[in-house]
Amino acid sequence: MQGEKKPKLLTVDDVLFYTGGGLQIYEKYCTEKVGRSMRRPWGRDRQPSWGVFLYNGVWLWKDQAREDSGNAIDFVKKLFGLTFQEAMDKIKWDFGLGGKQSVNKALYTIPLSEMNKKPAHISFITMPFQKRHHEFWNVAEVTEDWCKKFNCFAVKSASLNYKKLYIDPKERVFAYYCSEEDKVKLYFPDRKGQNRFLNNVSYHYLWNYSNLDCCDKLIIQKSPKDMIVTTLLYPHVIATQAEHVKIFNEDTVKRIMDKSTDIYIAYGSDDDGRKKSIAITKEFGWGWVNPPNEYLPEVNDFYGLVKKYGLKELENLLKYKKII
């Protein structure tokens, strides 16, 4: 069909024709191999009860457990919570057939921060770093191989509670994989506020703790991102799930103190980060090594410090604090 002129206003039949009867639509948006027997893409399904089949040149889906069925357009409607026209626009846009860019309304109307309050099943598929991923880490002098040492991967696709998430083709998404729990924290750096994270890792988990030996000095950071940067200079670094004193319950403090008794908090240098750093250090008698105020407002954390001034500046800060 290459070179064939496409009509300006595509009908359902046209869209199905240009996508192999709709088969390519299922293959694009499903998180597992498409077949006659598979798990339902939009909900919990212990036994495979969902599948696709060919009927008169069109690939249809059928949910045996719920006696529900439809074509590939209906599939996109249900999967992404869209109207019929929005589903058509999304398919046409994603397959280069015109239309306009659409988003997964069912997921975007609920902030990711609200989703994070409830345990969720999150799955993801990795991909080799593309230019956009390299650019994000290379400004902080971090390579793809260094990221992989800490189970940080670029994400090709992901799903929440067996429902595929919308990810813009140009968007950068990273997965911090927690092998001990077989769970993950997804990081969307191109999004804003609390919608940058989707996380089902337990609240008191300490990133990199399992790789840590006993040490003289230990740095605790607010995110795996900053931890990955700091380990370029100093190996004894862990990261918490959030900037909050409640992270440090009795068991967590004991585990940390088992590794070192000379501990430094390295959270953000904005007002919120400083207040929480001070509260934690007062509570436990630890030190702190936040980026100096003189770097605000551009620099708030170690990643930002290296991005703006280079790894040497972070090295100078750690030497000034007599950590290295």
N, C-alpha and C positions, 0 to 999 in steps of 0.2 A: 504493500500500500504506500510505499515511499514515493513521494512526488505527487500523490493524488491530492487534489484540492479538496479541502474539507469545507462543508457548508458553514455559513456564519452562525446559524442557530441550530445547534445540534439537538436532536430528539433523544429520547431514551434508547431507541433502536440504534441511532448513530453512535452513542457513547458505548453501548455494548459491542457494536461491530468493531470499533477502533480499539477495544480492550479484549479482543479474543473471546467474545461472548460474555465478558465480565470476569473471566478467570484471572486476568492480570490484576484486577481490582482486589480480589481476595488475596492473591499472592503478595500484593504490596502492603496491605494493611494487617494481615494476620501475623501473629508472632510465632507461629509454628507452621510446619509444612502443611500445605492445603491438601486435603484428601476427603474420602467419603466418611471417615470416622475419626473425629478429633474432638477436643474439648471446646466447649462454647467460648467464643472470644470475649463475651461481655459479662461473664459472671462465673461464680464458682461451679464447677462441674466435676464431680469425683470420677465418673466414668464417661468416656467419650460418647456423646449423644448428638453431636452436631457434625454436619458434613455438607459437601457440595456435590452436585451431580449435573450431568449434561442432559438437557431436554430441548429438543428442536433447535439445536444450535446455540442455546443460551444456558449459562451455568447458573443454577439456582442453589440456594442453601435451604436446609431443613433442620429444625431442632426436634428430634424425635421425642425428647422428654416433655417438651412444652407444646408440641404440635403447632409449631410456628414455622413459617417459611417465607421466601421472597427471592427477588433477584439481587444483583450486586448493588443496585442503587439503594434498595431497602436495607441491605447489609450496612452500607456506609451511614445511612440515616440512624440506624439503631446503635452502631458501634460508637459514633461520635456525638450522638444526641442532637442531630441537625434536622431541619425541615427538609422536605423533598428538594426544593430549589437550592438550598445550601449544600445538600449532598451532591447534586448535579454540578454546582459551581466548584466544589472541592475536587471532584474527580476530574473535571475538565482542566482545572488549574494544574493539578498534580501530574496529569498525563500530557500536558502541553497541547490541550485541545481548546484553549481559550478560557472562558469563565473568569472567576476572580478568587483570590486567596481566601480561604475559610479557616476558622479555628474550631477546636473542640469545645463547644459551648458548655457541654455538660461538665467538663473539667475546669474550665476557666471561670465559671460563675462561682465556684467554690474555691476560696484561696487554698493554696497548698498548705498553708499554716494550719488551717482547720483540718485538713486531711491527716496531717501529722499527729493530731491528738488521738487518733484511733489506730490500732495496729492494722497494717495493710500488707497485702502481698504485692511486692514490686519485683518485676523481672526486667531484664535488659539484655540487649545484644551489643557486643563490642565491635569496634572497627579500628583499623590502623589510623593513627593521627593523620589528619588532613592539614592543609596549610593553616586553616583557622585555629586548629588545636595547638599546632606548633607555636603560632604567634602568641597565644595566650600564655604559654609556659616559658617560651624562649626569652621574653622580656624580663623574666626573673631568673634567667640563666639555668633553667631546668629543662632537661631533655625528656623525650618519650620513655626511654629506657629507665631513667631515674624515677619517673612516675610509676612505672610498672613494678618497681621494687616495693612500692607501698600499696599495691593493688589499686592503683588509679588508672582508669581506662577511658578512652573516648567511647561515647555511646552512639550507636546507629539507630536503635529503636528501643522503646521501653513501654511497659504496660503497668497499670495500677489496678489491682483487683481483677486481673485478667481482661482489662479493657485498655486498648492501645492508646497511648498518649500522643497528642499532636506535637510534633517537633518540626520546626521550620527547617528546610534543607540547608539553610545557611547558619543555623543556630549551633552554638557550641554547648555540648552537654557532656559532663564527666560523671563517672561512677566511682565512688570510693567503696570498694567491696570489703565487707567484714567477713572474713573466712571463718572465724570462730563461731559466728551465729548464722552464717549463710544468709546474711541480709546486706542491705546496701543503702548508702546515702547518695542520692542523685543531686548534682550541682548544675544549675542553669545560670551561668554567669552573665548572660545577656538579658536576663529578666530583672525585675526590680523588687526590692523589699524581701518579704518572707517567701514570696513565690519563687525565689531562687533555689529552694531546697525541697526535696521530697525524701523522706527518711523513715525507715522502719527498724533501724538499729536501736538497741536498748539505750535508755536515757543516760545511764552511768558508764557507758562503754568508753574506754580510753584507747584512742587510735595509736597504733605502733607499740602498745604496751608489751605484747607477746614477743616482740623482737628486741626488747630492751634488757640489757644486763645491768647489774648493780653498778652505780656510778657515783662519783663525788658530787656532781652538780646535775640537776635535772631541770629542763625547761618544759613548762606546760603552756600550750597554745590553744587558741580558740577554734581552730579549724585544721583539717588535714592539709588544706592548701598552704597555710603558713608553716606547718610542720614539715612538709616536703621541701620547702625552700630552705628552712633553717638547717635541715640535716645535711645540706651541701657543705656546711661549715662545722657542725657539731652533731654527733650521732645520738646523743641522749635527749631526745625530744618526744613528748607525747602530746596528743590533742584531745580536748574534751568535746562533747557534743554541742555545747553552747557556752556562752559567757554568763555563768550564773553560779552563785555560791551553793545553791541547792544540789548542784552536780556532786559536791564533795560530801557525800554521806559517810558514815563511820567506816563502812567496808572499803569505799573508794579511797579514803584518806590512808587507811592501813596499807592497801596495795601500793599506793604511791610511796609511802614512807619505807616500804620494804625494798624499794629500789634506790632511794637516796634520802638523806636528811637535809640536804642543802638544795632547796627547791625555789624556782623562780617562775612567777606568772608572767606570761607575755601575751596579754589580750590587746584589744584595740586601744588607741590613744584618744578616741573621742570621749565625750563626757560620760556616756554610759559605760564604755569599756574601762575608763579610769576608776569610776565609782565601784564597779564590781571587782576590779583588781585590788583596790584598797580594802574592800570588805573581806575578800578572801585572805589577803596577807595579814590583816589584823586578826582574823579568826584563827589562823593556823601558824602564824609567826614566820611565814615565808617571805621571800623577796619578790621584787617584780622588775621587769625589764621591758616595759612598753616602749614603742618608738617615742622619741622626745616630742614635746609639744610644738617645737619650732618647725616641724615638718607638716603640721596641720595647715589647711584642711585636705591637701592633696594626698598625704600619706597617713594611713590609719593603722597599718599592720606591717608585718615583716615582708609579705609579698609586695605590698605597695612601695615599701622602702627600697627593696632591691630593684623593682621596676623603674623607679624614679632616679635612684642614685647609684645603683650597681651593688654587687655582692660585697665589694670592699667596704662600703659604708656600714653594712650590717656587721661585718667582721670587726670594724672599729668599735661599734656599739657593744658587742659581746666582750671585746677586750677591755673596754672601759669599765664594764660591770664585773670584770675579772672572772668571767665564765669560761673563756678560752685564753 
